[in-house]
Amino acid sequence: MGMWIGRNRKARVTYGFDEIALVPGEVTINPNEVDTTFKIPRKDGSFFNLKIPIIASAMDGVTDVRFCIEMGKLGGLGVINLEGIQTRYENPTEVLETIVKAGKDEVTVLIQKAYLEPIKEELIAKRIIELKKAGVLAAVSSIPQKAERFGAIAQEAGADIFVVQSTVSTVRHISTEYKSLELADFCKRMSMPVLVGNAVTHDVTYQLMGCGVAGVLIGVGPGAACTSRGVLGLGVPQVTATVDCAAARDHYFKQTSRYVPIITDGGMSKGGDVCKALACGSDAVMVGSAFARAKEAPGKGNHWGMATPHANLPRGTRIKVGVTGSLKQILYGPADVDDGSQNLVGAITTCMGNVGAASIREFQETEIIIAPSIKTEGKLFQTVQSVGMGTR
């Protein structure tokens, strides 16, 4: 398997969203009659049922309490970053405005300084309580090193879902400088579902599932604001990563009868990308830049990666995507832009109808072809005029 890249060394050929296409089915279904429900398993055997398989990333330019409340009311889920601006400042608006207005040559240093403010544990509980009072699910995120402490605070405050997220997640982490998170023990102690990420390989995904997690985030470096692939050289294109990790999920299910969903995280800014992720085997997607365009997003058309504030080796940057419409428009339309960045749910249901999939599980069986010219074939005028599929 793989191709020779030099003497005694092979490399696998891998694929991203722009290199594949989905094949229409023999039967088509009314898009209004397909089921897009995403289920997050709970410890008692029940589920958190989301109307749509879309989660908003825990990025400070994308989610805050206001955004997550609106996202929850529209049937999705937003995640609050417990190590971000929302838990460092009682009133984060001024800090966010400063970051948004900063010049590109100074913004990384400014972000680093803003994140030097200590996290206030009382704000963790406050943000969760604000979400619960609004009647939506409270989902929060932290890195593994802070998961023990912040998980306990979040659990006491009534959070529903806890996300442990790092650039690369593994079950076996070696360090003599600090104590690693014992993921299996952590999942046992937490009363709420624990999602973990990020992973891109079959074996690691399988091992993470064995620790009792309720879901695995898939993707290293594909996010629009992430620079890990340039800084570290790490990453696997999202199509291949999703297919490999879906195989791990199915293998784990056959071995244990426990279905652990996978969530493709990053690299999707258009409806077609989301559809391809689901068809490649994902149960849901986590999206950042698409939601940064919403009027409700705290970044006002800007966002930056979770690793951007790193004191020594930033692995993210601030990007400007602009404000194009309301969150409802981005999710459900009506779209008033022609590039596929609005009405993401409409794209999913229409695609499912055209391939003949009545559910996400059936959608995962869609025929896929390698088609590197799929976005350019016949689209010369769109490219020249920078409209529709000719936009980036």
C-alpha positions as CSV (number, residue, x, y, z in Angstrom):
1,M,0.0,0.0,0.0
2,G,1.3,3.4,-0.9
3,M,3.8,4.8,-3.4
4,W,7.6,5.0,-3.4
5,I,8.7,8.5,-2.5
6,G,12.4,7.5,-2.6
7,R,14.7,4.6,-1.8
8,N,13.2,2.4,0.9
9,R,10.4,4.8,1.8
10,K,6.8,4.6,0.8
11,A,3.9,7.1,1.5
12,R,0.2,6.6,1.2
13,V,-1.9,8.7,-1.2
14,T,-4.5,10.6,0.8
15,Y,-7.4,12.8,-0.2
16,G,-9.1,16.0,0.9
17,F,-12.6,17.4,0.1
18,D,-11.6,19.0,-3.2
19,E,-10.4,15.7,-4.6
20,I,-13.6,13.6,-4.3
21,A,-17.3,13.8,-5.3
22,L,-20.5,12.0,-4.3
23,V,-22.4,9.9,-6.8
24,P,-26.2,10.4,-7.1
25,G,-28.3,7.4,-6.1
26,E,-30.6,5.1,-8.0
27,V,-33.4,6.3,-5.8
28,T,-34.0,9.9,-4.7
29,I,-35.9,11.2,-1.6
30,N,-37.8,14.3,-0.8
31,P,-35.2,16.4,1.1
32,N,-38.0,17.4,3.6
33,E,-38.3,13.8,4.6
34,V,-34.8,12.8,5.5
35,D,-33.6,12.5,9.1
36,T,-30.5,14.6,10.0
37,T,-30.6,13.8,13.7
38,F,-27.2,13.4,15.5
39,K,-27.1,11.5,18.8
40,I,-24.5,11.9,21.5
41,P,-24.6,8.9,23.9
42,R,-25.1,9.4,27.6
43,K,-23.9,7.1,30.3
44,D,-27.4,5.8,31.2
45,G,-28.0,4.6,27.6
46,S,-30.1,7.5,26.5
47,F,-29.0,10.2,24.1
48,F,-28.7,13.9,23.6
49,N,-30.6,14.3,20.3
50,L,-29.5,17.2,18.1
51,K,-31.8,18.1,15.3
52,I,-28.8,18.8,13.0
53,P,-25.4,17.1,12.9
54,I,-23.5,20.4,13.2
55,I,-21.4,21.6,16.2
56,A,-19.8,25.1,16.4
57,S,-16.1,25.0,17.4
58,A,-14.9,26.2,20.8
59,M,-13.1,29.2,19.3
60,D,-13.3,32.7,20.9
61,G,-14.2,34.4,17.6
62,V,-17.0,32.0,17.0
63,T,-18.8,31.0,20.3
64,D,-19.9,32.8,23.4
65,V,-23.0,32.4,25.6
66,R,-25.2,34.4,23.2
67,F,-24.1,32.4,20.1
68,C,-24.5,29.0,21.8
69,I,-28.0,29.9,23.0
70,E,-29.0,30.7,19.5
71,M,-27.2,27.7,18.1
72,G,-29.0,25.4,20.6
73,K,-32.4,26.9,19.8
74,L,-31.8,26.2,16.1
75,G,-31.1,22.5,16.7
76,G,-27.3,22.4,16.8
77,L,-24.7,22.7,19.5
78,G,-22.1,25.4,20.4
79,V,-19.0,24.7,22.6
80,I,-17.5,27.3,24.9
81,N,-13.7,27.3,25.3
82,L,-13.0,27.2,29.1
83,E,-9.5,28.6,28.5
84,G,-10.5,31.5,26.3
85,I,-11.6,35.1,26.6
86,Q,-15.0,34.1,28.1
87,T,-13.5,32.7,31.3
88,R,-10.6,35.2,31.7
89,Y,-12.7,38.4,31.6
90,E,-16.0,39.3,33.2
91,N,-16.8,41.4,30.2
92,P,-14.9,40.1,27.2
93,T,-16.4,42.5,24.7
94,E,-13.6,45.1,25.0
95,V,-10.9,42.5,24.6
96,L,-12.5,41.0,21.6
97,E,-12.8,44.4,19.9
98,T,-9.1,45.1,20.5
99,I,-8.2,41.8,18.8
100,V,-10.6,42.4,15.9
101,K,-9.2,46.0,15.3
102,A,-5.5,45.0,15.6
103,G,-3.2,45.2,12.6
104,K,-2.0,41.9,11.1
105,D,1.6,42.5,12.2
106,E,0.7,43.0,15.8
107,V,-2.4,40.7,16.3
108,T,-0.5,37.5,17.3
109,V,1.4,39.2,20.1
110,L,-1.8,41.1,21.2
111,I,-3.7,37.8,21.4
112,Q,-0.9,36.2,23.4
113,K,-1.0,39.1,25.9
114,A,-4.8,38.9,26.2
115,Y,-4.6,35.2,27.1
116,L,-2.1,35.9,29.9
117,E,-5.0,37.0,32.1
118,P,-5.6,34.2,34.6
119,I,-8.7,32.0,34.1
120,K,-11.3,32.8,36.7
121,E,-13.0,29.6,37.9
122,E,-16.1,31.4,39.0
123,L,-16.6,32.5,35.3
124,I,-16.6,28.8,34.2
125,A,-19.6,28.2,36.4
126,K,-21.2,31.5,35.4
127,R,-21.1,30.8,31.7
128,I,-22.6,27.3,32.1
129,I,-25.4,28.6,34.3
130,E,-26.2,31.2,31.7
131,L,-26.6,28.5,29.1
132,K,-28.7,26.3,31.3
133,K,-31.0,29.2,32.2
134,A,-31.6,29.7,28.5
135,G,-32.8,26.1,28.2
136,V,-30.0,24.8,25.9
137,L,-27.3,22.2,26.2
138,A,-24.2,23.5,27.9
139,A,-21.0,22.1,26.2
140,V,-17.6,23.2,27.2
141,S,-14.0,22.5,26.2
142,S,-10.5,22.4,27.8
143,I,-7.1,20.9,27.1
144,P,-6.1,17.6,28.8
145,Q,-3.9,19.3,31.4
146,K,-6.8,21.3,32.7
147,A,-9.5,18.7,32.2
148,E,-9.5,17.3,35.8
149,R,-10.0,20.6,37.5
150,F,-12.3,22.3,34.9
151,G,-14.3,19.1,34.5
152,A,-15.1,19.0,38.2
153,I,-16.2,22.7,38.1
154,A,-18.3,22.2,34.9
155,Q,-19.9,19.1,36.3
156,E,-20.9,20.8,39.5
157,A,-22.3,23.8,37.5
158,G,-24.5,21.5,35.5
159,A,-22.8,21.2,32.2
160,D,-24.1,18.6,29.8
161,I,-21.1,17.8,27.6
162,F,-17.4,18.1,28.2
163,V,-14.8,18.2,25.4
164,V,-11.2,17.4,25.9
165,Q,-9.3,18.9,23.0
166,S,-5.7,19.1,21.9
167,T,-3.8,19.4,18.7
168,V,-3.2,15.6,18.8
169,S,-4.9,13.2,21.2
170,T,-3.6,9.8,22.2
171,V,-4.3,7.4,25.0
172,R,-0.6,7.0,25.8
173,H,1.2,10.3,26.4
174,I,4.7,10.2,27.8
175,S,6.0,13.0,30.0
176,T,8.3,13.3,32.9
177,E,7.5,17.1,33.4
178,Y,3.8,16.8,34.2
179,K,1.1,14.2,34.9
180,S,-0.8,13.1,31.9
181,L,-4.6,12.9,31.9
182,E,-5.8,9.3,32.5
183,L,-8.6,9.4,30.0
184,A,-10.3,6.2,31.0
185,D,-10.5,7.2,34.7
186,F,-11.6,10.7,33.8
187,C,-14.5,9.4,31.7
188,K,-15.6,7.0,34.5
189,R,-15.6,9.9,37.0
190,M,-17.5,12.3,34.8
191,S,-21.3,12.0,34.9
192,M,-21.7,13.7,31.5
193,P,-20.5,12.5,28.1
194,V,-16.9,13.3,27.2
195,L,-15.9,14.0,23.7
196,V,-12.2,13.9,22.9
197,G,-9.9,15.0,20.0
198,N,-8.2,15.4,17.8
199,A,-7.3,12.2,16.0
200,V,-6.7,11.2,12.4
201,T,-5.8,7.5,12.4
202,H,-7.6,4.2,12.8
203,D,-5.7,2.8,15.7
204,V,-5.7,5.9,17.9
205,T,-9.4,6.4,17.3
206,Y,-10.1,2.8,18.3
207,Q,-8.0,3.2,21.5
208,L,-9.7,6.5,22.5
209,M,-13.1,4.8,22.1
210,G,-11.9,2.1,24.5
211,C,-11.5,4.7,27.2
212,G,-15.2,5.3,27.4
213,V,-15.5,8.5,25.4
214,A,-18.8,9.5,23.9
215,G,-17.3,10.8,20.6
216,V,-14.0,11.5,18.8
217,L,-13.2,14.6,17.0
218,I,-11.3,14.0,13.7
219,G,-8.8,16.4,12.1
220,V,-5.3,17.8,12.7
221,G,-4.6,21.2,11.1
222,P,-7.4,21.6,8.5
223,G,-9.1,24.6,10.1
224,A,-9.1,27.9,8.3
225,A,-7.4,29.7,11.2
226,C,-5.0,26.8,12.1
227,T,-1.4,26.8,11.0
228,S,-0.3,23.5,12.6
229,R,0.3,22.0,9.1
230,G,2.7,24.8,8.3
231,V,4.3,25.1,11.7
232,L,4.6,21.4,12.5
233,G,4.2,19.6,9.2
234,L,1.4,17.5,10.8
235,G,-1.9,16.4,9.3
236,V,-3.9,14.0,7.2
237,P,-6.4,15.3,4.6
238,Q,-9.9,15.2,6.0
239,V,-11.4,12.7,3.6
240,T,-8.8,10.0,4.3
241,A,-8.8,10.8,8.1
242,T,-12.6,10.6,8.3
243,V,-12.7,7.3,6.3
244,D,-10.0,5.7,8.4
245,C,-11.6,6.8,11.7
246,A,-15.0,5.7,10.6
247,A,-13.6,2.3,10.0
248,A,-12.3,2.3,13.6
249,R,-15.7,3.3,14.9
250,D,-17.3,0.4,12.9
251,H,-14.7,-2.0,14.1
252,Y,-15.2,-0.9,17.7
253,F,-18.9,-1.3,17.4
254,K,-18.6,-4.9,16.0
255,Q,-16.3,-5.8,18.9
256,T,-18.2,-4.1,21.7
257,S,-21.8,-3.3,20.5
258,R,-21.1,0.3,21.6
259,Y,-21.5,2.9,18.9
260,V,-19.2,5.9,19.4
261,P,-19.8,8.7,16.9
262,I,-17.0,10.5,15.1
263,I,-17.1,14.2,14.3
264,T,-15.1,15.6,11.5
265,D,-13.6,18.8,12.8
266,G,-12.3,21.6,10.5
267,G,-11.7,22.2,6.8
268,M,-15.3,22.7,5.9
269,S,-16.5,26.2,5.0
270,K,-19.2,25.2,2.4
271,G,-22.2,23.0,2.3
272,G,-20.5,20.6,-0.1
273,D,-17.6,20.0,2.2
274,V,-20.0,19.2,5.1
275,C,-21.9,16.7,2.8
276,K,-18.7,15.0,1.8
277,A,-17.6,14.6,5.4
278,L,-20.8,12.9,6.4
279,A,-20.8,10.7,3.3
280,C,-17.2,9.6,4.1
281,G,-18.5,8.2,7.4
282,S,-18.7,11.1,9.9
283,D,-21.8,11.2,12.2
284,A,-21.5,15.0,12.6
285,V,-19.2,17.9,11.8
286,M,-17.6,20.6,13.9
287,V,-17.3,24.0,12.1
288,G,-15.6,27.3,12.9
289,S,-15.1,29.7,10.0
290,A,-18.6,29.2,8.5
291,F,-20.1,30.4,11.8
292,A,-17.6,33.2,12.3
293,R,-19.6,34.9,9.5
294,A,-22.7,35.0,11.6
295,K,-24.0,38.3,13.0
296,E,-24.2,36.6,16.4
297,A,-20.5,35.5,16.5
298,P,-18.4,37.5,19.0
299,G,-15.5,37.9,16.5
300,K,-17.5,40.2,14.2
301,G,-16.4,38.4,11.1
302,N,-12.9,37.4,12.5
303,H,-11.7,34.2,14.2
304,W,-8.5,32.6,15.4
305,G,-7.4,29.1,16.3
306,M,-7.3,27.8,19.9
307,A,-3.5,27.4,19.6
308,T,-3.0,31.0,18.4
309,P,-2.2,32.3,21.9
310,H,0.5,29.8,22.6
311,A,3.4,31.7,24.3
312,N,6.2,30.1,22.4
313,L,4.9,28.4,19.3
314,P,1.6,29.8,18.0
315,R,-0.2,27.4,15.7
316,G,-3.0,29.6,14.5
317,T,-3.7,33.0,13.1
318,R,-6.5,35.6,13.0
319,I,-8.4,35.4,9.7
320,K,-11.1,37.8,8.5
321,V,-14.1,36.1,6.9
322,G,-16.6,39.0,7.2
323,V,-20.2,39.0,8.4
324,T,-22.5,37.7,5.8
325,G,-25.8,37.0,7.6
326,S,-27.5,35.6,10.7
327,L,-26.8,32.2,12.2
328,K,-30.2,31.1,11.1
329,Q,-29.3,32.0,7.5
330,I,-26.1,30.2,7.6
331,L,-27.8,27.1,8.9
332,Y,-31.2,27.2,7.2
333,G,-31.2,30.0,4.6
334,P,-32.5,31.7,2.7
335,A,-29.0,32.1,1.2
336,D,-28.2,35.4,-0.3
337,V,-24.7,34.5,-1.3
338,D,-23.8,32.1,-4.1
339,D,-20.8,30.3,-2.7
340,G,-22.4,27.6,-0.6
341,S,-21.5,29.1,2.8
342,Q,-25.2,29.6,3.8
343,N,-28.0,27.1,4.3
344,L,-25.7,24.3,5.3
345,V,-28.7,22.2,6.5
346,G,-30.4,22.7,3.2
347,A,-27.3,21.4,1.5
348,I,-27.2,18.3,3.7
349,T,-30.9,17.4,3.2
350,T,-30.8,18.1,-0.6
351,C,-27.6,16.0,-1.0
352,M,-29.1,13.2,1.1
353,G,-32.2,13.3,-1.0
354,N,-30.2,13.1,-4.3
355,V,-28.1,10.1,-3.1
356,G,-31.2,8.4,-1.7
357,A,-30.2,8.5,1.9
358,A,-33.0,8.7,4.5
359,S,-30.6,9.0,7.5
360,I,-27.1,9.9,8.3
361,R,-26.2,6.2,8.6
362,E,-27.5,5.6,5.1
363,F,-25.7,8.7,3.9
364,Q,-22.4,7.1,5.0
365,E,-22.9,4.4,2.4
366,T,-22.9,6.9,-0.5
367,E,-20.7,6.0,-3.5
368,I,-17.6,8.2,-3.6
369,I,-15.3,8.9,-6.6
370,I,-11.9,10.5,-6.9
371,A,-12.6,13.6,-8.9
372,P,-9.8,16.3,-8.7
373,S,-11.5,18.3,-11.4
374,I,-15.0,18.3,-9.8
375,K,-14.8,22.0,-8.7
376,T,-13.2,23.3,-11.9
377,E,-14.9,21.3,-14.7
378,G,-17.0,23.7,-16.7
379,K,-16.5,26.5,-14.2
380,L,-14.1,28.8,-16.2
381,F,-16.4,31.8,-16.1
382,Q,-17.1,31.5,-12.4
383,T,-13.3,31.3,-11.8
384,V,-12.5,34.2,-14.0
385,Q,-15.3,36.3,-12.5
386,S,-14.7,35.1,-8.9
387,V,-18.3,34.1,-8.3
388,G,-20.0,30.9,-7.1
389,M,-17.5,28.0,-7.2
390,G,-14.8,30.4,-8.4
391,T,-14.6,32.1,-5.0
392,R,-12.3,30.9,-2.2
